Amino acid sequence: MNKIHLRAFPAAVVLFALVNVALAYGLNATGANKPKQLTLAAVKSSNYETRGEGPWVWWVARTYLSQPAPDVVILGSSQMGSAVFSAEAEHRGVNVDTCDQREVTRLSEILSHTAGLNPRVFNFAMGGAMASDHLLVAESLFKGDHKPKVAIIGVNPRDFIDNSLPSASATDCFHFLEPYADLHNLARVSYNDNFGYFDYLIKQKLPLKQITAIIRGDTPPSLANQPTFTNPEAKGVLNVDKKEKKPVDTQVLQAISGSAQDVKKGQWLIPHSPPYLFMDNTAEYVKRYKKANPPCLKGQEAYFAELLSYLKSQNIKTIVVGMPSMQKNRALLPQTFWDEFRDYLATNCERNGAYFVDLFDDKRFVETTHYLDTVHLNRWGGAQLLSIIADELSKQKEFVAGLPKTDNTRTINNESIAGKDAPIWH
């Protein structure tokens, strides 16, 4: 019996090798091993569409691909999201659904009044997003007739050094968008251990490991039962009262920051006129900033540098905004970190033709008025931020040269609508 087993083993090895060689030849011949194309049809073919609920990255991709290409996109984490969503809800005078109401009409109107511009602006900000997630979004979605002209990227130390992040490969965005991006040069810094990197190499080299992806085609992978940085327990949709559609004060920060579960429309609404509320979240950031140089920092810096390089290669003009925070939050990190962080951002922006706007400790953001907590801006702080961004964008004549000019007509659903009070595009 042992002799039979010994003879069968070499045969099995040879057969395994032959199958992989045959599959590899087929994949190379058809180009199936190249990054896939993320289309609206692919996004809607997922089981999230059937259920009408899904993770934030699915909602963002679905919404972006469902609409005409914007002229300007805003990228960032919950820090950018809190500012933009809160200011936008106040501007519209209605509660804003963070799932799919992502046009920033407030910035468009400011630019219309101050610079004679009328761009469509899309808000990509997602709670928990890291610098690596922005590259995955850009490489997956900024293609063909959905390529924007200008990208505005809000950055903060947490987007690079969150001590609770194992690696770039741990996020929802990575699992969902990795098939559509070319991360070959970043693979080594995408994983927190050699096992993860080795598994990546196996998937790249052994076609048998790619069978599931081949069968799935362009359909995005499901995040079901997949623990991630923003959803560590791999939970599904929240059980909430389906009749209750009003935003609750305690839900505002969750709506902005991003629930860890799959979400449905109407679950997380940003109120248009909430009262002034403040929460001291210093304890949370003591944990996030426990080490100023955690293992994930090297990978996040590599991803961000690649993001700026990619946007430059696509001729997408880029503004990087150092997001404001309260002094007690900034003080959690040593001055040496801030010096190195500023230098890193300024150097990489200059290298890639991006414009760096440093608002980290800008005194125009008043601590007793503009903040929800020590890092997130409220509707008044958000309005201040968008005004500053509009002013800085207007200064860059090369950046705004390709943006549409203001007139009295907007095209919505292929219909021309006169007047500056045209309905909100969504």
Contacts in CASP RR format, 6 or more apart in sequence:
PFRMAT RR
TARGET T0000
AUTHOR 0000-0000-0000
METHOD contacts of the structure
MODEL  1
MNKIHLRAFPAAVVLFALVNVALAYGLNATGANKPKQLTLAAVKSSNYET
RGEGPWVWWVARTYLSQPAPDVVILGSSQMGSAVFSAEAEHRGVNVDTCD
QREVTRLSEILSHTAGLNPRVFNFAMGGAMASDHLLVAESLFKGDHKPKV
AIIGVNPRDFIDNSLPSASATDCFHFLEPYADLHNLARVSYNDNFGYFDY
LIKQKLPLKQITAIIRGDTPPSLANQPTFTNPEAKGVLNVDKKEKKPVDT
QVLQAISGSAQDVKKGQWLIPHSPPYLFMDNTAEYVKRYKKANPPCLKGQ
EAYFAELLSYLKSQNIKTIVVGMPSMQKNRALLPQTFWDEFRDYLATNCE
RNGAYFVDLFDDKRFVETTHYLDTVHLNRWGGAQLLSIIADELSKQKEFV
AGLPKTDNTRTINNESIAGKDAPIWH
16 208 0 8 1.000
19 207 0 8 1.000
19 208 0 8 1.000
20 206 0 8 1.000
20 207 0 8 1.000
20 208 0 8 1.000
23 207 0 8 1.000
23 208 0 8 1.000
23 210 0 8 1.000
24 207 0 8 1.000
26 32 0 8 1.000
27 33 0 8 1.000
27 207 0 8 1.000
27 210 0 8 1.000
27 214 0 8 1.000
32 214 0 8 1.000
33 210 0 8 1.000
35 139 0 8 1.000
35 179 0 8 1.000
35 180 0 8 1.000
35 181 0 8 1.000
35 182 0 8 1.000
36 42 0 8 1.000
36 179 0 8 1.000
36 180 0 8 1.000
36 217 0 8 1.000
36 218 0 8 1.000
37 143 0 8 1.000
37 180 0 8 1.000
37 218 0 8 1.000
38 61 0 8 1.000
38 65 0 8 1.000
38 140 0 8 1.000
38 141 0 8 1.000
38 177 0 8 1.000
38 180 0 8 1.000
38 218 0 8 1.000
38 220 0 8 1.000
39 65 0 8 1.000
39 218 0 8 1.000
40 62 0 8 1.000
40 65 0 8 1.000
40 66 0 8 1.000
41 218 0 8 1.000
42 217 0 8 1.000
42 218 0 8 1.000
42 219 0 8 1.000
42 220 0 8 1.000
43 49 0 8 1.000
43 58 0 8 1.000
43 61 0 8 1.000
43 62 0 8 1.000
43 65 0 8 1.000
43 220 0 8 1.000
44 62 0 8 1.000
45 218 0 8 1.000
45 219 0 8 1.000
46 58 0 8 1.000
46 219 0 8 1.000
46 220 0 8 1.000
46 222 0 8 1.000
47 222 0 8 1.000
47 224 0 8 1.000
48 54 0 8 1.000
48 55 0 8 1.000
48 58 0 8 1.000
48 222 0 8 1.000
48 262 0 8 1.000
49 62 0 8 1.000
51 237 0 8 1.000
51 262 0 8 1.000
52 264 0 8 1.000
52 265 0 8 1.000
53 237 0 8 1.000
53 262 0 8 1.000
53 263 0 8 1.000
53 264 0 8 1.000
54 237 0 8 1.000
54 262 0 8 1.000
54 263 0 8 1.000
54 264 0 8 1.000
55 172 0 8 1.000
55 176 0 8 1.000
55 223 0 8 1.000
55 231 0 8 1.000
55 262 0 8 1.000
55 263 0 8 1.000
56 126 0 8 1.000
56 127 0 8 1.000
56 172 0 8 1.000
56 230 0 8 1.000
56 258 0 8 1.000
56 259 0 8 1.000
56 263 0 8 1.000
57 126 0 8 1.000
57 172 0 8 1.000
57 173 0 8 1.000
57 176 0 8 1.000
57 177 0 8 1.000
58 176 0 8 1.000
58 220 0 8 1.000
59 99 0 8 1.000
59 100 0 8 1.000
59 263 0 8 1.000
60 102 0 8 1.000
60 124 0 8 1.000
60 126 0 8 1.000
60 137 0 8 1.000
61 140 0 8 1.000
61 141 0 8 1.000
61 176 0 8 1.000
61 177 0 8 1.000
61 220 0 8 1.000
62 100 0 8 1.000
63 99 0 8 1.000
63 100 0 8 1.000
63 102 0 8 1.000
64 102 0 8 1.000
64 122 0 8 1.000
64 124 0 8 1.000
64 141 0 8 1.000
64 146 0 8 1.000
65 141 0 8 1.000
65 146 0 8 1.000
67 103 0 8 1.000
67 122 0 8 1.000
67 425 0 8 1.000
67 426 0 8 1.000
68 120 0 8 1.000
69 120 0 8 1.000
69 145 0 8 1.000
69 146 0 8 1.000
69 147 0 8 1.000
69 148 0 8 1.000
70 103 0 8 1.000
70 119 0 8 1.000
70 120 0 8 1.000
70 121 0 8 1.000
70 122 0 8 1.000
70 148 0 8 1.000
71 119 0 8 1.000
71 120 0 8 1.000
71 121 0 8 1.000
71 148 0 8 1.000
71 149 0 8 1.000
71 150 0 8 1.000
71 402 0 8 1.000
71 403 0 8 1.000
71 404 0 8 1.000
72 104 0 8 1.000
72 107 0 8 1.000
72 119 0 8 1.000
72 120 0 8 1.000
72 121 0 8 1.000
72 122 0 8 1.000
72 148 0 8 1.000
72 149 0 8 1.000
72 150 0 8 1.000
72 151 0 8 1.000
72 152 0 8 1.000
72 393 0 8 1.000
72 403 0 8 1.000
73 121 0 8 1.000
73 122 0 8 1.000
73 123 0 8 1.000
73 124 0 8 1.000
73 142 0 8 1.000
73 148 0 8 1.000
73 150 0 8 1.000
73 151 0 8 1.000
73 152 0 8 1.000
74 80 0 8 1.000
74 84 0 8 1.000
74 104 0 8 1.000
74 107 0 8 1.000
74 121 0 8 1.000
74 122 0 8 1.000
74 123 0 8 1.000
74 124 0 8 1.000
74 125 0 8 1.000
74 151 0 8 1.000
74 152 0 8 1.000
74 153 0 8 1.000
74 154 0 8 1.000
75 124 0 8 1.000
75 125 0 8 1.000
75 129 0 8 1.000
75 134 0 8 1.000
75 137 0 8 1.000
75 138 0 8 1.000
75 151 0 8 1.000
75 152 0 8 1.000
75 153 0 8 1.000
75 154 0 8 1.000
76 124 0 8 1.000
76 125 0 8 1.000
76 126 0 8 1.000
76 129 0 8 1.000
76 134 0 8 1.000
76 153 0 8 1.000
76 154 0 8 1.000
76 155 0 8 1.000
76 159 0 8 1.000
77 125 0 8 1.000
77 126 0 8 1.000
77 127 0 8 1.000
77 128 0 8 1.000
77 129 0 8 1.000
77 130 0 8 1.000
77 154 0 8 1.000
77 156 0 8 1.000
77 158 0 8 1.000
77 159 0 8 1.000
78 125 0 8 1.000
78 126 0 8 1.000
78 127 0 8 1.000
78 128 0 8 1.000
78 129 0 8 1.000
78 256 0 8 1.000
78 257 0 8 1.000
78 258 0 8 1.000
78 376 0 8 1.000
79 154 0 8 1.000
79 156 0 8 1.000
79 158 0 8 1.000
79 323 0 8 1.000
79 325 0 8 1.000
79 375 0 8 1.000
79 376 0 8 1.000
79 377 0 8 1.000
80 123 0 8 1.000
80 125 0 8 1.000
80 154 0 8 1.000
80 321 0 8 1.000
80 323 0 8 1.000
81 123 0 8 1.000
81 125 0 8 1.000
81 126 0 8 1.000
81 127 0 8 1.000
81 256 0 8 1.000
82 253 0 8 1.000
82 256 0 8 1.000
82 257 0 8 1.000
82 372 0 8 1.000
82 376 0 8 1.000
82 377 0 8 1.000
82 378 0 8 1.000
82 382 0 8 1.000
83 323 0 8 1.000
83 376 0 8 1.000
83 377 0 8 1.000
83 381 0 8 1.000
83 382 0 8 1.000
83 385 0 8 1.000
83 386 0 8 1.000
84 104 0 8 1.000
84 107 0 8 1.000
84 123 0 8 1.000
84 125 0 8 1.000
84 382 0 8 1.000
84 385 0 8 1.000
84 386 0 8 1.000
85 96 0 8 1.000
85 98 0 8 1.000
85 123 0 8 1.000
85 125 0 8 1.000
85 255 0 8 1.000
85 256 0 8 1.000
85 270 0 8 1.000
86 256 0 8 1.000
86 270 0 8 1.000
86 372 0 8 1.000
86 377 0 8 1.000
86 378 0 8 1.000
86 379 0 8 1.000
86 381 0 8 1.000
86 382 0 8 1.000
87 106 0 8 1.000
87 379 0 8 1.000
87 381 0 8 1.000
87 382 0 8 1.000
87 383 0 8 1.000
87 385 0 8 1.000
87 386 0 8 1.000
88 96 0 8 1.000
88 104 0 8 1.000
88 105 0 8 1.000
88 106 0 8 1.000
88 123 0 8 1.000
88 270 0 8 1.000
89 95 0 8 1.000
89 96 0 8 1.000
89 270 0 8 1.000
89 271 0 8 1.000
89 272 0 8 1.000
89 379 0 8 1.000
90 272 0 8 1.000
90 273 0 8 1.000
90 379 0 8 1.000
90 383 0 8 1.000
91 105 0 8 1.000
91 106 0 8 1.000
91 109 0 8 1.000
91 383 0 8 1.000
92 105 0 8 1.000
92 272 0 8 1.000
92 424 0 8 1.000
93 272 0 8 1.000
93 273 0 8 1.000
94 272 0 8 1.000
95 246 0 8 1.000
95 247 0 8 1.000
95 269 0 8 1.000
95 270 0 8 1.000
95 271 0 8 1.000
95 272 0 8 1.000
96 269 0 8 1.000
96 270 0 8 1.000
96 272 0 8 1.000
97 265 0 8 1.000
97 266 0 8 1.000
97 268 0 8 1.000
97 269 0 8 1.000
98 255 0 8 1.000
98 256 0 8 1.000
98 258 0 8 1.000
98 268 0 8 1.000
98 269 0 8 1.000
98 270 0 8 1.000
99 263 0 8 1.000
99 264 0 8 1.000
99 265 0 8 1.000
99 266 0 8 1.000
99 267 0 8 1.000
99 268 0 8 1.000
100 265 0 8 1.000
100 426 0 8 1.000
101 426 0 8 1.000
102 122 0 8 1.000
102 123 0 8 1.000
102 124 0 8 1.000
102 426 0 8 1.000
103 120 0 8 1.000
103 121 0 8 1.000
103 122 0 8 1.000
103 123 0 8 1.000
103 424 0 8 1.000
103 425 0 8 1.000
103 426 0 8 1.000
104 121 0 8 1.000
104 122 0 8 1.000
104 123 0 8 1.000
104 386 0 8 1.000
105 121 0 8 1.000
105 424 0 8 1.000
105 425 0 8 1.000
106 383 0 8 1.000
106 386 0 8 1.000
107 121 0 8 1.000
107 386 0 8 1.000
107 389 0 8 1.000
107 390 0 8 1.000
108 117 0 8 1.000
108 118 0 8 1.000
108 119 0 8 1.000
108 120 0 8 1.000
108 121 0 8 1.000
110 386 0 8 1.000
110 387 0 8 1.000
110 390 0 8 1.000
111 117 0 8 1.000
111 118 0 8 1.000
111 119 0 8 1.000
111 390 0 8 1.000
111 393 0 8 1.000
111 394 0 8 1.000
111 403 0 8 1.000
112 118 0 8 1.000
112 406 0 8 1.000
112 420 0 8 1.000
114 390 0 8 1.000
114 391 0 8 1.000
114 394 0 8 1.000
115 390 0 8 1.000
115 393 0 8 1.000
115 394 0 8 1.000
115 400 0 8 1.000
116 405 0 8 1.000
116 406 0 8 1.000
117 394 0 8 1.000
117 400 0 8 1.000
117 403 0 8 1.000
117 404 0 8 1.000
117 405 0 8 1.000
117 406 0 8 1.000
118 403 0 8 1.000
118 404 0 8 1.000
118 405 0 8 1.000
118 406 0 8 1.000
118 407 0 8 1.000
118 410 0 8 1.000
119 149 0 8 1.000
119 150 0 8 1.000
119 403 0 8 1.000
119 404 0 8 1.000
120 425 0 8 1.000
122 148 0 8 1.000
124 134 0 8 1.000
124 137 0 8 1.000
126 133 0 8 1.000
126 173 0 8 1.000
126 258 0 8 1.000
127 230 0 8 1.000
127 256 0 8 1.000
127 257 0 8 1.000
127 258 0 8 1.000
128 162 0 8 1.000
128 171 0 8 1.000
128 229 0 8 1.000
128 230 0 8 1.000
128 257 0 8 1.000
128 258 0 8 1.000
129 159 0 8 1.000
129 171 0 8 1.000
129 173 0 8 1.000
130 159 0 8 1.000
130 160 0 8 1.000
130 162 0 8 1.000
130 165 0 8 1.000
130 168 0 8 1.000
130 171 0 8 1.000
130 229 0 8 1.000
130 296 0 8 1.000
130 300 0 8 1.000
130 303 0 8 1.000
131 155 0 8 1.000
131 159 0 8 1.000
131 160 0 8 1.000
131 300 0 8 1.000
131 301 0 8 1.000
131 303 0 8 1.000
131 304 0 8 1.000
131 307 0 8 1.000
132 168 0 8 1.000
132 171 0 8 1.000
132 173 0 8 1.000
132 174 0 8 1.000
132 190 0 8 1.000
132 299 0 8 1.000
132 300 0 8 1.000
132 303 0 8 1.000
132 304 0 8 1.000
133 171 0 8 1.000
133 173 0 8 1.000
133 174 0 8 1.000
134 153 0 8 1.000
134 303 0 8 1.000
134 304 0 8 1.000
134 307 0 8 1.000
135 181 0 8 1.000
135 186 0 8 1.000
135 303 0 8 1.000
135 304 0 8 1.000
135 306 0 8 1.000
135 307 0 8 1.000
135 310 0 8 1.000
136 173 0 8 1.000
136 174 0 8 1.000
136 177 0 8 1.000
136 178 0 8 1.000
136 180 0 8 1.000
136 181 0 8 1.000
137 173 0 8 1.000
137 177 0 8 1.000
138 151 0 8 1.000
138 307 0 8 1.000
138 310 0 8 1.000
138 311 0 8 1.000
139 177 0 8 1.000
139 180 0 8 1.000
139 181 0 8 1.000
139 182 0 8 1.000
139 310 0 8 1.000
140 177 0 8 1.000
140 180 0 8 1.000
140 181 0 8 1.000
142 148 0 8 1.000
142 151 0 8 1.000
142 311 0 8 1.000
142 314 0 8 1.000
142 316 0 8 1.000
147 314 0 8 1.000
147 316 0 8 1.000
148 316 0 8 1.000
149 316 0 8 1.000
149 317 0 8 1.000
149 402 0 8 1.000
149 403 0 8 1.000
150 316 0 8 1.000
150 317 0 8 1.000
150 318 0 8 1.000
150 319 0 8 1.000
150 393 0 8 1.000
150 399 0 8 1.000
150 400 0 8 1.000
150 403 0 8 1.000
151 311 0 8 1.000
151 316 0 8 1.000
151 317 0 8 1.000
151 318 0 8 1.000
151 319 0 8 1.000
152 318 0 8 1.000
152 319 0 8 1.000
152 321 0 8 1.000
152 389 0 8 1.000
152 393 0 8 1.000
153 307 0 8 1.000
153 318 0 8 1.000
153 319 0 8 1.000
153 320 0 8 1.000
153 321 0 8 1.000
154 320 0 8 1.000
154 321 0 8 1.000
154 322 0 8 1.000
154 323 0 8 1.000
155 304 0 8 1.000
155 320 0 8 1.000
155 321 0 8 1.000
155 322 0 8 1.000
155 323 0 8 1.000
155 345 0 8 1.000
156 322 0 8 1.000
156 323 0 8 1.000
156 325 0 8 1.000
156 375 0 8 1.000
157 289 0 8 1.000
157 333 0 8 1.000
157 337 0 8 1.000
157 341 0 8 1.000
158 285 0 8 1.000
158 288 0 8 1.000
158 289 0 8 1.000
158 375 0 8 1.000
159 300 0 8 1.000
160 296 0 8 1.000
160 297 0 8 1.000
160 300 0 8 1.000
160 301 0 8 1.000
160 304 0 8 1.000
160 341 0 8 1.000
161 288 0 8 1.000
161 289 0 8 1.000
161 291 0 8 1.000
161 292 0 8 1.000
161 293 0 8 1.000
161 294 0 8 1.000
161 296 0 8 1.000
161 297 0 8 1.000
161 300 0 8 1.000
162 288 0 8 1.000
162 294 0 8 1.000
162 296 0 8 1.000
163 287 0 8 1.000
163 288 0 8 1.000
163 289 0 8 1.000
163 290 0 8 1.000
163 291 0 8 1.000
163 294 0 8 1.000
164 229 0 8 1.000
164 287 0 8 1.000
164 288 0 8 1.000
165 171 0 8 1.000
165 229 0 8 1.000
165 294 0 8 1.000
165 296 0 8 1.000
166 192 0 8 1.000
166 229 0 8 1.000
166 295 0 8 1.000
166 296 0 8 1.000
167 190 0 8 1.000
167 191 0 8 1.000
167 192 0 8 1.000
167 295 0 8 1.000
167 296 0 8 1.000
167 299 0 8 1.000
168 174 0 8 1.000
168 186 0 8 1.000
168 189 0 8 1.000
168 190 0 8 1.000
168 191 0 8 1.000
168 296 0 8 1.000
168 299 0 8 1.000
168 300 0 8 1.000
168 303 0 8 1.000
169 175 0 8 1.000
169 178 0 8 1.000
169 190 0 8 1.000
169 191 0 8 1.000
169 192 0 8 1.000
169 196 0 8 1.000
170 192 0 8 1.000
170 228 0 8 1.000
170 229 0 8 1.000
171 228 0 8 1.000
171 229 0 8 1.000
171 230 0 8 1.000
172 223 0 8 1.000
172 228 0 8 1.000
172 229 0 8 1.000
172 230 0 8 1.000
172 231 0 8 1.000
174 190 0 8 1.000
174 228 0 8 1.000
175 221 0 8 1.000
175 223 0 8 1.000
175 226 0 8 1.000
175 228 0 8 1.000
176 220 0 8 1.000
176 221 0 8 1.000
176 223 0 8 1.000
177 220 0 8 1.000
179 213 0 8 1.000
179 220 0 8 1.000
179 221 0 8 1.000
183 190 0 8 1.000
185 306 0 8 1.000
186 299 0 8 1.000
186 302 0 8 1.000
186 303 0 8 1.000
186 306 0 8 1.000
187 197 0 8 1.000
187 200 0 8 1.000
187 201 0 8 1.000
188 197 0 8 1.000
189 298 0 8 1.000
189 299 0 8 1.000
189 302 0 8 1.000
189 303 0 8 1.000
190 197 0 8 1.000
190 200 0 8 1.000
190 299 0 8 1.000
191 197 0 8 1.000
191 200 0 8 1.000
192 295 0 8 1.000
192 296 0 8 1.000
202 209 0 8 1.000
203 209 0 8 1.000
203 210 0 8 1.000
213 221 0 8 1.000
223 231 0 8 1.000
223 234 0 8 1.000
224 234 0 8 1.000
224 236 0 8 1.000
225 234 0 8 1.000
226 234 0 8 1.000
227 233 0 8 1.000
227 234 0 8 1.000
228 234 0 8 1.000
230 258 0 8 1.000
230 260 0 8 1.000
231 260 0 8 1.000
231 261 0 8 1.000
232 260 0 8 1.000
233 260 0 8 1.000
235 260 0 8 1.000
235 261 0 8 1.000
235 262 0 8 1.000
236 261 0 8 1.000
236 262 0 8 1.000
237 261 0 8 1.000
237 262 0 8 1.000
237 263 0 8 1.000
237 264 0 8 1.000
238 259 0 8 1.000
238 261 0 8 1.000
238 262 0 8 1.000
238 263 0 8 1.000
238 267 0 8 1.000
240 267 0 8 1.000
245 266 0 8 1.000
245 269 0 8 1.000
246 269 0 8 1.000
247 255 0 8 1.000
247 268 0 8 1.000
247 269 0 8 1.000
247 270 0 8 1.000
247 271 0 8 1.000
247 274 0 8 1.000
249 274 0 8 1.000
249 275 0 8 1.000
249 277 0 8 1.000
251 268 0 8 1.000
251 269 0 8 1.000
252 270 0 8 1.000
252 271 0 8 1.000
252 274 0 8 1.000
252 277 0 8 1.000
252 372 0 8 1.000
253 279 0 8 1.000
253 372 0 8 1.000
253 373 0 8 1.000
253 376 0 8 1.000
254 268 0 8 1.000
255 267 0 8 1.000
255 268 0 8 1.000
255 269 0 8 1.000
255 270 0 8 1.000
256 270 0 8 1.000
256 372 0 8 1.000
256 376 0 8 1.000
257 376 0 8 1.000
258 268 0 8 1.000
259 267 0 8 1.000
259 268 0 8 1.000
273 379 0 8 1.000
274 378 0 8 1.000
274 379 0 8 1.000
276 369 0 8 1.000
276 378 0 8 1.000
277 372 0 8 1.000
277 378 0 8 1.000
278 371 0 8 1.000
278 372 0 8 1.000
278 373 0 8 1.000
279 372 0 8 1.000
279 373 0 8 1.000
280 373 0 8 1.000
280 374 0 8 1.000
281 373 0 8 1.000
281 374 0 8 1.000
281 375 0 8 1.000
282 328 0 8 1.000
282 329 0 8 1.000
282 332 0 8 1.000
282 374 0 8 1.000
285 329 0 8 1.000
285 332 0 8 1.000
285 374 0 8 1.000
285 375 0 8 1.000
286 332 0 8 1.000
289 332 0 8 1.000
289 333 0 8 1.000
292 333 0 8 1.000
292 334 0 8 1.000
292 336 0 8 1.000
292 337 0 8 1.000
293 337 0 8 1.000
301 344 0 8 1.000
304 348 0 8 1.000
305 348 0 8 1.000
305 352 0 8 1.000
308 318 0 8 1.000
308 320 0 8 1.000
308 348 0 8 1.000
308 349 0 8 1.000
308 351 0 8 1.000
308 352 0 8 1.000
308 353 0 8 1.000
308 354 0 8 1.000
309 352 0 8 1.000
311 318 0 8 1.000
311 352 0 8 1.000
311 354 0 8 1.000
312 318 0 8 1.000
312 352 0 8 1.000
312 353 0 8 1.000
312 354 0 8 1.000
317 355 0 8 1.000
317 396 0 8 1.000
317 398 0 8 1.000
317 399 0 8 1.000
318 349 0 8 1.000
318 352 0 8 1.000
318 353 0 8 1.000
318 354 0 8 1.000
318 355 0 8 1.000
319 354 0 8 1.000
319 355 0 8 1.000
319 356 0 8 1.000
319 357 0 8 1.000
319 389 0 8 1.000
319 392 0 8 1.000
319 393 0 8 1.000
319 396 0 8 1.000
319 399 0 8 1.000
320 345 0 8 1.000
320 349 0 8 1.000
320 354 0 8 1.000
320 355 0 8 1.000
320 356 0 8 1.000
320 357 0 8 1.000
321 357 0 8 1.000
321 359 0 8 1.000
321 385 0 8 1.000
321 389 0 8 1.000
321 392 0 8 1.000
322 345 0 8 1.000
322 356 0 8 1.000
322 357 0 8 1.000
322 358 0 8 1.000
322 359 0 8 1.000
322 360 0 8 1.000
323 359 0 8 1.000
323 360 0 8 1.000
323 375 0 8 1.000
324 359 0 8 1.000
324 360 0 8 1.000
324 361 0 8 1.000
324 362 0 8 1.000
324 365 0 8 1.000
324 377 0 8 1.000
324 385 0 8 1.000
325 360 0 8 1.000
325 374 0 8 1.000
325 375 0 8 1.000
326 367 0 8 1.000
326 371 0 8 1.000
326 374 0 8 1.000
326 375 0 8 1.000
327 361 0 8 1.000
327 367 0 8 1.000
328 374 0 8 1.000
329 374 0 8 1.000
329 375 0 8 1.000
330 338 0 8 1.000
330 360 0 8 1.000
330 361 0 8 1.000
338 360 0 8 1.000
342 358 0 8 1.000
342 360 0 8 1.000
345 356 0 8 1.000
345 358 0 8 1.000
346 356 0 8 1.000
346 358 0 8 1.000
348 354 0 8 1.000
349 355 0 8 1.000
349 356 0 8 1.000
350 356 0 8 1.000
355 392 0 8 1.000
355 396 0 8 1.000
355 399 0 8 1.000
357 388 0 8 1.000
357 389 0 8 1.000
357 392 0 8 1.000
359 365 0 8 1.000
359 385 0 8 1.000
359 388 0 8 1.000
362 388 0 8 1.000
364 384 0 8 1.000
364 388 0 8 1.000
365 371 0 8 1.000
365 377 0 8 1.000
365 381 0 8 1.000
365 384 0 8 1.000
365 385 0 8 1.000
369 380 0 8 1.000
369 381 0 8 1.000
370 377 0 8 1.000
370 378 0 8 1.000
370 380 0 8 1.000
370 381 0 8 1.000
370 382 0 8 1.000
370 384 0 8 1.000
371 377 0 8 1.000
371 378 0 8 1.000
371 381 0 8 1.000
372 378 0 8 1.000
377 384 0 8 1.000
377 385 0 8 1.000
393 399 0 8 1.000
393 400 0 8 1.000
394 400 0 8 1.000
408 418 0 8 1.000
408 419 0 8 1.000
408 420 0 8 1.000
409 416 0 8 1.000
409 417 0 8 1.000
409 418 0 8 1.000
409 419 0 8 1.000
409 422 0 8 1.000
410 416 0 8 1.000
410 417 0 8 1.000
410 419 0 8 1.000
410 422 0 8 1.000
410 425 0 8 1.000
411 417 0 8 1.000
412 422 0 8 1.000
412 423 0 8 1.000
412 425 0 8 1.000
417 423 0 8 1.000
END
